[in-house]
Amino acid sequence: MRYSCIVAMDAQRGIGADGKIPWQLPGDFKYFHEVTTGKHDDGTRNVAIMGRKTWDSLSEEHKPLPARTNIVISRNADLDLPEGAMRASSLDDALTQAAGLENAGEVFVIGGGEIFRDAIHRSECARLYITEIQNEFDCDTHFPEIPEDFVERRIIGERMEHDIAYCFLIYERNGHAKS
């Protein structure tokens, strides 16, 4: 099953600090929402796959992420999740569950660091949506190096919010270009 990763990272590939995102960029949150929900007239819903720490970092009002099927990866079989969220024991399990959904649209891996390290190196990872933040933050979690078989296809303008410059980049893995 093909999927994409979506991430915001600072100039040192930092994605989080102490279980939280160390910046507040409403434009990036809006972009994340638009990309991961998509527009579907056929009744499908996109899937957001995340690790348990990423799930824990979401505010209660955003659990589960609305208008998406949420799959949370956790080794804890007793993890209590609300309606609209499913548990998977691994990325393989999450992808299998997503493939089995009759109304699944696009599949997005949304974090965190461990999940990204596993996801980005698999051939099924076809696209990377990266918010590239020009500033550096004191992060303790990082996005892995982008493999060489990914090619930058598009840059979506530079933005500035709260004295933080950023832009949106889209990479595609060679052989997975959108037709």
N, C-alpha and C positions, 0 to 999 in steps of 0.2 A: 504494500500500500504506500503510495506516494504521500509525502507530507512536507510541510514547511516549518521552519523555526522562525519565531519572531522575538526580537530582543532589543532593548535599549542598553547601550554600553558607553562608558566614558572613554577618554583618550587612551587609557591603559587597559581597555577591555573589561573594566569593572562593571558589575551588574547589580551588586547589592552590598550592604553593610549591616551587620547585626540583624539579619533577617528582614531588612526593609530596603526600599529603593531610596537612595540618598538624594534624590532631586524630585522636584515637583514641576512637571511640564505638562500643563493641560493639553497643549497641542499634540504631544506624544500620546497621551491617554486617549484622545479623540481618534488619532490615527490607528492605534492598537485596536480600539473598539470597531472602527470601520472595516479594517482589514479582516479581523477575526470573526466578525459577524457576517460580513458580505451581504449581498442582496440576492435573495432566492425567491423566485416565483413558483418553484416546483415543490415547495413543502419541505425541502431539506434544511438541515441545521448544521452549521460547522461544528467541529469538535475541537476543544481546547484540552490538551494533555499537559499536565503539570505534576511536579513532585509535591510531596506533602508539605515541605517547607514553603514552597511558593503558595500553596493553598492557604497555609497558616498566615502568610503575609497579607492576604486579601482582607479588606475591611469586611465586617459582618454584612454590611448592606450590599456587598458585591459577591456574596457566596450563595449559590453558585453564580458564576459569571452569566448574566442574562443573555438570552437568545443564542446560546451555544450549549452543546452537550459537554459537560465537564467530566474528565477522567483524571482522578488523582492517583498517582503512583505512591504506594506505601507498602512496606513489608508487614505492617500491623493489620492483620486480618480483622481485628475488632474496631478499626477506625470508623467512627460514627460520622456519616455524611448525610446532609439533607437531601431531600428529593431534588432531582436534577443533577446530581453528582454520583459518579460511579467510582469504585475503587479498583485498581489494577495492581498486581504484585510486581510488575516490571514494565519496561517500555515495550517489550515484545507482547506482553499481555494487553497493554493499553491499545496497541495498534491492532491486535486481533479483535478486541472488543469494538473498536471503531469500525473495522471492516465489516463486522457483523451487524451494525446498526442499519436498519432498512432506510432510514432517512438521513444518513450521514452525507454532509457536503464536504467541504475542504477540511483537512486535518492540520492543526497547528500545535507544535510543541512550544510552550510558553515559558519553560524554566523548571527548575533552576539550574545551577551550575553542573551538578552531576548528571542531570537528565540531558542537558545540552551536550556534554562531553560524549555521551553515548549516542545521541541522536544525529549529530552533525557528521559523523564518520560513516554512517550507513548509506548505501547507495539509494535507498528509498527517499532520502532527504533531498528534495528537488530544488528548494528555494529557501533563501534567507532574507527576511525582512529585518533590516538593521537600522535602528535610530542611532546615528553616530553623534555622540555628544563631544564637543571640542574640549570641554573642561576636564579636569582630573578630580576625582573624589577619593576619599579614603575607603576603598572597597575591600572586603575580605572574600568576595566571591567574584569570579571572572568567567567571561565567555572564552571558549577555546580559540586557538588560532584557526582561521578560516582555511580549510583545505584548498590546495592549489587547483583542484578541478572545478572550483566555483569561479564564475566570471561575473564581475559587476556589470549589470545590464542597464540600470537606471538610477539616476539621482533625482530626488524630488526636493527641490529648492532648500535653501538654507533658511532657518528660522532663528529667532531670538526671543527668549522668555526669561525673565528674572536674571538678566545678564548672563544667560547660558545660551551659547550658539549650538545649533544642532541641525542635522539634515537626515533625510530618509534615504537609505540605499536598498536596492534590491539586487541580490546575487542569484544566479541560476547555476545549477550544476550542469557541466557539459553533458549533452545528450538528453537533457530534460527541458529544453526550451519550450515555452508555451507556443502552441500552434495557432 
